[in-house]
Amino acid sequence: MTTAYITHPDCLRHEMGTGHPECPARLGAVNDQMRASGMMDGLRCLEAPLIDADDLKRVHEPSYVDLIFESAPSEGYVQLDPDTAMNPHSLNAARRAAGAGLLAVDEVIDGKSLNAFCAVRPCGHHATQARSMGFCIFNNVGVAAAYALEKKDLQRVAIIDFDVHHGNGTEDIFSQPQWRERVLMASFFQHPFYPYSGTTAPAPNMLNIPLAEGSDGDAAKRAIESQWLPALQNFKPQMIFISAGFDAHREDLLGGMALVEADYAWITREMMKVAAEHSQNRIVSMLEGGYNLAALGRSAVAHVRALNQA
């Protein structure tokens, strides 16, 4: 078995206006670097399906999902929040981005792929139960994790988030009482920094590690070895989900941390060790942030290359 690489051309058609940092070129950079690296030939390449509204409503308020479906414009833009807009193609892009996670779960649990990386946009980890936020419309990783728990009979999953920004939307969803025994979320992120959350844990299943501006791979490794890994060993997840944001890279000017490609590869390998011990190697990773196109592409390649070396 090999790594599934799940994407769709619809994800390139979503855009939020000239100069917006969350732009189609981000996904283009990832796909281009994957091809240039020669890795595509060794992956199981699949197209992301359109997710149904009911699958989104496992983690989002039904009224919010209905609002997004109803808000899709036929032309121009609809502003959902100060940072997030929809064009006529955004609804399908968001449905593909979330749908990729469901296909990835099926692929991995059904034994068709060893693990999966979803190269999709819009990103998701800031989307809360009831609102868009920070370029995110639907919480892609949250939708996928809930699907694994509710439809694939898993009892425990872990969500790992190494984006430079705290995944406040994912925390909002899984800190709710019905998820606390079944989901462990572990993250590190720059603080103080947008969205200015994560310094306190709203529930015992949330492991937040704020890191100072300028923190590098060594600081991240210390946090992972001292806190993430013991928590994961204790929790024994049956599947691991990764919110793979690459904007903590030292070349990414939207953030202020200093990780490099080798750090992302190391984190991936550490998560694979946990997955090999507790999760039958099951990992589903979903693209989040990353706004320096060259660094984003290289970092994604390092991450997927590590996934595919199991």
Protein Blocks (a to p, Z undefined) as FASTA:
>chain_A
ZZdddddfklmmgcgbehiabdfklmmmmmmmmmmnommmmpccdddddddfklmmmmgc
fklmmmmmmmpcfbhjddfbfkbccdfklmmmmmmmmmmmmmmmmmmmnopafbdcdddd
ddfklpcfkbceehiabdfklmmmmmmmmmnopabdcdddfbfbdcfklmmmmmpmklmm
mpccdddddddddehiajacfbfkbccddddehiafklmmmmmmmmmmmmmmmnopabdc
ddddfklpfklmkbccdbdfklmmmmmmmmmmmmmmmnoopacdddfedjbfklmmmmmm
mmmmmmmmZZ
